[in-house]
Amino acid sequence: MRQRNNIVVTASPPDAGIKFTMPKVHRKVSSGRARTPRAIAQGRYQLTKLKARELPIPRLISEAHFEELCRPYHFSVADRRQLLGEINGILKDMGKWMRENPPQPISKQRDCLRAAAAHIKKARELLNERADRFHLGFTAEPLAPMLSASWLREQFPTDELAPRAIGLAPFVDDGTSRLQRKRFFEHRPVEAITAILDTIEAAFAHTLMMLGYIPGGKGGPKPLQERRTFIVMLAIKWERLGKRTSTSPTSDFVAFIDNIMDAIGWPSDLNNEGGAVVAAVGDAVKHWRNLASK
């Protein structure tokens, strides 16, 4: 028998032909019972790293549950009720945002951009091969106001029909410029629309490149931004109540966050769910302090 990362593993000798086995976890405590730093220090909870997963929509916390949860921290009744109202307000807004903005893996976003870029390339090829300039001239009315005179001049620096600045004055997208832009579209519809498509395709290519630099863009664990933001908000409110924000695994703050995660239905380190809340609290508080120092 040996202990590693608060997990007890038993194994028979290798020559016995028996595979390593993991014993059952310690007993689970009901969701309404608060967990304390002492319980965490006793090693009852498995502090493993949370794998990439979509967080469920958080549920609100009942007053009775929150009262039980806050009992070890000796909040006043007024402070506890105000804190519960603020937390449930955050959870409502966060739940609404998560419903309206379901997370998509970066790989799917990358595939979507690549497919869109391929369609744009195909559209450009069709315009160059088959488009009738006379008919495309009708696009001048809706498209000319969309673009700036300076952009057209940058795209077509040697074309005499491109809008020109008057004297030393900068480009101004006024009535005169609009007539110049419309005239250019009427005489250069294929070239103008092709330039638009080229710019959009280049923007997609730049976005695909940048996706490789964001966290999780090249694989590995995906950041749980909603959880980090929520922990930062709780840290601010915790210090407002005169409490010390400590990232120690045995601190009141970590135990409080762990209980909140369990209460709202997010993975926690309670009941050996592998929520890695201790690591998440450390990351969120570090992020918060870095922002505050800037």
PyMOL commands that set and color helices and strands:
alter all, ss='L'
color gray80, all
select helices_A, chain A and resi 14-16+37-41+63-73+77-100+106-130+133-146+149-155+175-187+189-211+225-240+252-264+270-272+277-293
alter helices_A, ss='H'
color red, helices_A
select strands_A, chain A and resi 2-4+7-9
alter strands_A, ss='S'
color yellow, strands_A
deselect
rebuild
show_as cartoon
